[in-house]
Amino acid sequence: MAGIFINSYFGNLFLIQTSKMNLLKAVLLAPLLLYCLVVSSQDSVAFIPHGKGSGVIFTNFHYGISESSSDEAAFEIVRAYLGYEHFLSPEFSARLTLDIGSPDDVSPFSRLRRYAYFKFAYGQYQKDNLTLQFGLIGTLHYKLQETLWERRYLRKAFADEYRLGPSADLGALAVYRFSEMLEADLTVMNGEGFTRLQMDDKFKYAAGITLRAPVPLINRFYVDYMKNQVSQMTYTWVTSYTWRKNLNLVFEYNYQQNFNLQKNRDLYGYSIYGKYNIHPAYQLFARFDMLKSNIPEDSQIPWHLAEDGSALITGIQFIPVKGIKMALNYQDWVPWAANLATRSFIFLDMEIRL
């Protein structure tokens, strides 16, 4: 009887220990099994092609306050963008954007006309750290500057404002992110801009590198080259410093040799701008531009003197709701030419994103 009791006791004890071990294994394996099930379910969900539309409006009211601009006061629609982006797969997408605004010319009546252009019309491949675009693409000359400036609805980026390069062009680009700190890009484009068709076999080649280190600093270096009897080169350097996410200061320098493919006609200058967030909905900002040109060997004055000068923008921005920006600001243009008068304005600008 004693032997039977002992065998029964140890047999039950073995069963209890075995049950505990199995329970322990189940507890340890449960997270792994759950992870495998989640991954399997995600992989089994097929990608569904989808798209989204967008719209942007730039509008303002401005009033001249200097003697030379005292007769200027008007409401104005500066720009309107209508776009659609479609995602064909996790890697492939396409974008189409119409730009409705004034033509890019120097006619005094240009701002009275409104035309619709294709601003963007390209296909994109993006996977991991590589991005490729082909078609009517956005150039990367001053994309970072527009992002840092944050107020395209008030004034274009320096290189765009003074026609050192188009914001979009027909061509192809490649962007590769080596790390969170380092990114490089290469672009081949027509060089004619998005409002003109290619009329020759000449191309513009561009390269840029962006360094985001140490964390409060961003530096970007950009160069482009094109030749059509005369060689044209553009150099751009931009540096940005952010302090506690409230203060941002930016300096950029631009130099274009043989502007618009004109021999010995150089254009250069710098832009300094910054912002300070006094409240999530309120922001103080200021910007100062300086534009100059060289003196050709056969002249005694700068070749671009009539359009050289400095510009100041300063004001306060208000964001009442997501998608709307409003800014009350002062803007002026001070020409270098002694026979031209300073022009000053008070602006109330608005950006609406749909």
C-alpha positions as CSV (number, residue, x, y, z in Angstrom):
1,M,0.0,0.0,0.0
2,A,2.8,2.4,0.9
3,G,4.5,1.7,-2.5
4,I,1.2,2.4,-4.3
5,F,0.8,5.7,-2.3
6,I,4.3,6.9,-3.1
7,N,4.0,6.1,-6.8
8,S,0.7,8.0,-6.9
9,Y,2.1,10.9,-5.0
10,F,5.1,11.3,-7.3
11,G,3.0,10.7,-10.4
12,N,0.6,13.5,-9.4
13,L,3.6,15.8,-8.6
14,F,5.1,15.1,-12.0
15,L,1.8,15.9,-13.7
16,I,1.5,19.2,-11.7
17,Q,5.1,20.3,-12.6
18,T,4.5,19.3,-16.3
19,S,1.3,21.4,-16.3
20,K,3.1,24.4,-14.8
21,M,5.9,24.1,-17.4
22,N,3.4,24.0,-20.2
23,L,1.6,27.0,-18.8
24,L,4.9,28.9,-18.5
25,K,5.8,28.0,-22.2
26,A,2.4,29.2,-23.3
27,V,2.8,32.5,-21.5
28,L,6.3,33.0,-23.0
29,L,5.2,32.1,-26.5
30,A,2.0,34.1,-26.6
31,P,3.6,37.5,-27.5
32,L,5.6,35.8,-30.3
33,L,2.5,34.1,-31.7
34,L,0.5,37.4,-31.4
35,Y,3.3,39.2,-33.3
36,C,3.3,36.6,-36.1
37,L,-0.5,36.8,-36.4
38,V,-0.4,40.6,-36.7
39,V,2.3,40.6,-39.3
40,S,0.5,37.8,-41.3
41,S,-2.7,39.8,-41.2
42,Q,-1.0,43.0,-42.4
43,D,0.7,41.1,-45.3
44,S,-2.6,39.6,-46.3
45,V,-4.3,43.0,-46.7
46,A,-3.9,44.0,-50.3
47,F,-2.9,47.6,-51.2
48,I,-5.9,49.6,-52.5
49,P,-5.1,52.4,-55.0
50,H,-6.4,55.7,-53.7
51,G,-6.1,59.5,-54.3
52,K,-6.7,62.9,-52.8
53,G,-7.5,66.3,-54.1
54,S,-6.1,69.6,-52.9
55,G,-6.5,73.4,-53.4
56,V,-4.5,76.5,-52.3
57,I,-5.5,80.1,-52.6
58,F,-3.3,83.2,-52.1
59,T,-5.2,86.5,-51.7
60,N,-4.5,89.9,-50.3
61,F,-5.5,93.5,-49.8
62,H,-2.7,96.1,-50.1
63,Y,-2.6,99.8,-49.7
64,G,0.3,102.1,-50.8
65,I,1.6,104.4,-48.0
66,S,4.6,106.0,-49.8
67,E,4.4,108.9,-52.2
68,S,5.3,106.7,-55.1
69,S,2.6,104.1,-54.3
70,S,-0.1,106.3,-52.8
71,D,-2.4,105.6,-55.7
72,E,-2.3,101.8,-55.3
73,A,-4.9,100.0,-53.3
74,A,-6.7,96.8,-54.3
75,F,-8.0,93.4,-53.4
76,E,-6.1,90.7,-55.3
77,I,-6.1,87.0,-56.0
78,V,-2.4,86.3,-56.4
79,R,-2.5,82.5,-57.0
80,A,-4.7,79.5,-56.9
81,Y,-3.5,75.9,-57.1
82,L,-5.8,72.9,-57.9
83,G,-4.2,69.5,-57.5
84,Y,-4.7,65.8,-57.4
85,E,-2.4,63.0,-56.2
86,H,-3.0,59.3,-56.8
87,F,-1.2,56.4,-55.2
88,L,-1.0,53.5,-57.6
89,S,0.9,51.2,-55.2
90,P,3.0,51.5,-52.1
91,E,5.9,52.7,-54.2
92,F,4.3,54.4,-57.3
93,S,2.3,57.6,-57.4
94,A,1.4,60.5,-59.7
95,R,0.7,64.1,-59.1
96,L,-1.1,66.7,-61.2
97,T,-1.4,70.4,-60.2
98,L,-2.8,73.4,-62.0
99,D,-1.3,76.9,-61.3
100,I,-3.8,79.7,-61.9
101,G,-2.1,83.1,-61.8
102,S,-0.3,85.8,-63.8
103,P,2.1,84.8,-66.5
104,D,5.8,85.0,-65.6
105,D,6.8,88.1,-67.6
106,V,7.7,91.7,-67.0
107,S,4.8,93.4,-68.7
108,P,3.1,96.0,-66.5
109,F,-0.2,94.5,-67.4
110,S,0.8,90.9,-66.5
111,R,-1.0,90.9,-63.2
112,L,-4.3,91.9,-64.8
113,R,-4.4,88.5,-66.7
114,R,-5.0,85.1,-65.3
115,Y,-3.9,81.9,-67.0
116,A,-3.9,78.2,-66.0
117,Y,-0.6,76.3,-66.3
118,F,0.4,72.8,-65.4
119,K,2.6,73.4,-62.4
120,F,3.3,69.7,-61.7
121,A,2.6,66.6,-63.8
122,Y,4.9,63.8,-62.8
123,G,5.2,60.2,-61.8
124,Q,7.0,59.2,-58.6
125,Y,8.7,56.1,-57.3
126,Q,9.6,56.1,-53.6
127,K,11.0,53.2,-51.6
128,D,13.1,53.2,-48.5
129,N,15.5,56.1,-48.8
130,L,15.2,56.6,-52.6
131,T,12.8,59.0,-54.4
132,L,12.6,59.3,-58.2
133,Q,10.5,61.7,-60.2
134,F,9.9,62.1,-63.9
135,G,7.8,64.7,-65.8
136,L,7.0,68.2,-65.0
137,I,8.6,68.2,-61.6
138,G,9.2,70.7,-58.7
139,T,12.8,71.8,-58.7
140,L,14.9,71.6,-55.5
141,H,16.7,74.9,-55.9
142,Y,14.8,76.6,-53.2
143,K,12.3,74.1,-51.9
144,L,14.0,74.1,-48.5
145,Q,14.0,77.9,-48.4
146,E,10.2,78.0,-49.1
147,T,9.7,75.5,-46.3
148,L,11.8,77.5,-43.8
149,W,10.2,80.8,-44.9
150,E,6.7,79.4,-44.4
151,R,5.0,82.4,-46.1
152,R,5.0,81.8,-49.8
153,Y,1.6,83.6,-49.8
154,L,3.4,86.8,-48.9
155,R,6.5,86.6,-51.0
156,K,8.4,84.0,-53.1
157,A,11.7,82.6,-52.0
158,F,14.7,84.8,-53.0
159,A,15.7,82.8,-56.1
160,D,12.1,82.6,-57.3
161,E,11.3,86.2,-56.6
162,Y,14.3,87.5,-58.6
163,R,14.1,84.9,-61.4
164,L,17.3,82.9,-60.7
165,G,15.5,79.7,-61.4
166,P,12.1,78.2,-62.0
167,S,10.1,76.5,-59.3
168,A,9.1,73.7,-61.7
169,D,10.5,72.3,-64.9
170,L,10.3,69.3,-67.3
171,G,12.9,66.8,-66.3
172,A,13.9,64.0,-63.8
173,L,15.3,64.0,-60.3
174,A,16.7,61.6,-57.8
175,V,16.9,62.1,-54.0
176,Y,18.7,59.8,-51.7
177,R,18.6,60.0,-47.9
178,F,21.8,58.5,-46.5
179,S,20.6,59.1,-42.9
180,E,18.5,61.4,-40.8
181,M,21.3,64.0,-41.1
182,L,22.4,63.7,-44.7
183,E,20.5,63.9,-48.0
184,A,21.7,64.4,-51.6
185,D,19.8,65.2,-54.9
186,L,20.5,65.3,-58.6
187,T,18.3,66.9,-61.3
188,V,18.3,67.0,-65.1
189,M,15.8,69.5,-66.6
190,N,15.1,71.6,-69.6
191,G,15.9,74.8,-67.9
192,E,13.0,76.7,-69.5
193,G,10.6,76.6,-66.6
194,F,7.1,75.2,-66.4
195,T,5.5,78.0,-68.5
196,R,7.7,77.5,-71.6
197,L,8.3,74.5,-73.9
198,Q,11.7,73.2,-74.6
199,M,12.9,74.8,-77.9
200,D,16.5,73.4,-78.1
201,D,18.6,70.4,-77.0
202,K,20.2,72.2,-74.1
203,F,19.7,71.0,-70.5
204,K,20.3,72.3,-67.0
205,Y,22.1,70.0,-64.5
206,A,21.7,70.5,-60.8
207,A,23.1,68.9,-57.6
208,G,22.4,69.6,-53.9
209,I,23.3,68.3,-50.5
210,T,21.4,68.9,-47.2
211,L,23.0,68.4,-43.8
212,R,20.9,68.4,-40.7
213,A,23.5,68.3,-38.0
214,P,23.9,69.2,-35.2
215,V,20.1,69.1,-34.6
216,P,19.4,72.9,-34.3
217,L,21.2,73.6,-37.6
218,I,20.3,72.9,-41.3
219,N,22.8,73.6,-44.1
220,R,22.2,73.2,-47.8
221,F,24.5,73.7,-50.7
222,Y,23.2,73.8,-54.3
223,V,24.7,74.3,-57.7
224,D,23.3,74.2,-61.3
225,Y,24.8,74.5,-64.7
226,M,23.5,75.0,-68.2
227,K,25.1,76.2,-71.5
228,N,23.7,77.6,-74.7
229,Q,26.6,79.4,-76.3
230,V,27.1,81.0,-72.9
231,S,27.6,79.0,-69.7
232,Q,25.4,79.9,-66.7
233,M,26.1,78.7,-63.2
234,T,24.1,79.2,-60.0
235,Y,25.4,78.8,-56.5
236,T,23.2,78.8,-53.4
237,W,24.0,78.3,-49.7
238,V,21.3,78.4,-47.0
239,T,21.7,77.9,-43.2
240,S,19.0,77.7,-40.6
241,Y,19.1,77.7,-36.8
242,T,16.1,76.8,-34.6
243,W,16.0,77.5,-30.8
244,R,13.5,75.6,-28.6
245,K,11.0,75.4,-31.5
246,N,10.0,79.0,-30.9
247,L,12.7,81.0,-32.8
248,N,14.0,80.3,-36.2
249,L,16.7,82.3,-38.1
250,V,17.7,81.7,-41.7
251,F,20.4,83.2,-44.0
252,E,20.8,82.3,-47.7
253,Y,23.2,83.6,-50.3
254,N,22.6,83.3,-54.1
255,Y,25.0,84.0,-57.0
256,Q,24.2,83.5,-60.6
257,Q,27.0,83.9,-63.2
258,N,25.8,85.0,-66.6
259,F,22.2,85.6,-65.6
260,N,19.7,84.3,-68.1
261,L,22.6,83.1,-70.4
262,Q,23.9,86.7,-70.8
263,K,27.6,87.0,-70.8
264,N,29.2,89.0,-68.1
265,R,25.8,89.7,-66.5
266,D,25.9,88.4,-62.9
267,L,23.2,88.7,-60.3
268,Y,23.7,88.0,-56.6
269,G,22.3,88.8,-53.2
270,Y,21.2,87.4,-49.9
271,S,18.1,87.0,-47.8
272,I,17.7,87.0,-44.0
273,Y,14.5,86.0,-42.4
274,G,13.1,84.7,-39.1
275,K,10.1,84.0,-37.0
276,Y,9.2,83.9,-33.3
277,N,6.2,81.9,-32.0
278,I,4.5,84.0,-29.3
279,H,1.5,81.6,-29.2
280,P,0.4,78.5,-31.2
281,A,-1.8,80.8,-33.2
282,Y,0.4,84.0,-33.4
283,Q,3.8,84.4,-34.9
284,L,6.1,87.4,-35.5
285,F,8.2,87.4,-38.6
286,A,10.6,89.5,-40.6
287,R,12.6,89.2,-43.8
288,F,15.2,91.4,-45.5
289,D,16.4,90.9,-49.2
290,M,19.4,92.5,-50.9
291,L,19.8,92.2,-54.7
292,K,22.8,93.4,-56.6
293,S,24.5,93.0,-60.0
294,N,28.0,93.3,-61.3
295,I,29.5,96.2,-63.4
296,P,30.4,94.9,-66.9
297,E,33.8,95.8,-68.3
298,D,32.2,98.0,-70.9
299,S,30.1,100.0,-68.4
300,Q,30.4,102.2,-65.4
301,I,27.2,101.2,-63.6
302,P,25.7,97.8,-62.6
303,W,23.9,96.3,-65.6
304,H,20.8,95.5,-63.5
305,L,20.8,98.8,-61.6
306,A,17.1,99.7,-62.5
307,E,16.0,96.5,-60.7
308,D,18.6,96.2,-58.0
309,G,17.6,97.1,-54.4
310,S,16.5,95.9,-51.1
311,A,13.2,94.7,-49.7
312,L,11.8,94.5,-46.2
313,I,8.8,92.5,-44.9
314,T,7.7,92.4,-41.3
315,G,4.5,91.7,-39.5
316,I,2.4,89.3,-37.5
317,Q,0.7,86.1,-38.6
318,F,-2.5,84.6,-37.2
319,I,-3.8,81.1,-37.7
320,P,-7.5,81.0,-36.7
321,V,-8.0,77.4,-37.8
322,K,-6.0,74.7,-39.5
323,G,-5.7,75.5,-43.2
324,I,-6.0,79.3,-42.9
325,K,-3.1,81.8,-42.4
326,M,-3.6,85.5,-42.2
327,A,-0.8,88.1,-41.9
328,L,-0.9,91.9,-41.4
329,N,2.4,93.2,-42.6
330,Y,4.6,96.0,-44.0
331,Q,6.4,95.6,-47.3
332,D,8.7,97.9,-49.2
333,W,11.2,98.1,-52.0
334,V,14.2,100.4,-51.9
335,P,15.9,100.7,-55.3
336,W,19.6,101.3,-55.6
337,A,19.1,103.7,-58.5
338,A,19.0,107.3,-57.2
339,N,16.3,108.3,-59.7
340,L,13.8,105.7,-58.5
341,A,11.6,106.2,-55.4
342,T,11.0,103.8,-52.5
343,R,7.7,102.0,-52.6
344,S,5.9,101.0,-49.3
345,F,2.7,99.1,-48.6
346,I,0.5,97.7,-45.9
347,F,-0.7,94.2,-46.7
348,L,-3.4,92.0,-45.3
349,D,-2.6,88.5,-46.8
350,M,-4.4,85.2,-46.6
351,E,-3.6,81.6,-47.4
352,I,-6.4,79.1,-47.6
353,R,-5.6,75.3,-48.0
354,L,-8.4,72.9,-48.9
